[in-house]
C-alpha cells in the first residue's frame, strides 16, 4: 500500500505553523486549529480526499497574498495543497 502523501504535507505545514508562528494547536470543528486558544482560531488544517486544506479566512486581507500564493489552488477562504504543485 502506497504511503499517504497527505500525511507528509500535514506534518510539514503543522511544523511550520508551530515553529514559525508560535501558535498553540487544538481541535476545533473536527480539524487541527491554531491560535492562542482564547479567541477564534487563526488557521485550520485538514486533509481532504485530493488535497490538504489550510483554512485562513479571507486571503485578500493579506497584502499581495494572491501574488505570493500563485502556485496554489485557492478557494474563498482556503489554500489547497495538492500532491504536486504546477
Rosetta blueprint (number, residue, H / E / L):
1 X L
2 X L
3 X L
4 X L
5 X H
6 X H
7 X H
8 X H
9 X H
10 X H
11 X H
12 X H
13 X H
14 X H
15 X H
16 X H
17 X H
18 X H
19 X H
20 X H
21 X H
22 X L
23 X L
24 X E
25 X E
26 X E
27 X E
28 X E
29 X L
30 X L
31 X E
32 X E
33 X E
34 X E
35 X E
36 X L
37 X L
38 X L
39 X L
40 X L
41 X L
42 X L
43 X E
44 X E
45 X E
46 X E
47 X E
48 X L
49 X L
50 X L
51 X L
52 X E
53 X E
54 X E
55 X E
56 X L
57 X L
58 X L
59 X H
60 X H
61 X H
62 X L
63 X L
64 X L
65 X H
66 X H
67 X H
68 X H
69 X L
70 X L
71 X L
72 X L
73 X E
74 X E
75 X L
76 X L
77 X L
78 X E
79 X E
80 X E
81 X E
82 X L
83 X L
84 X L
85 X L
86 X L
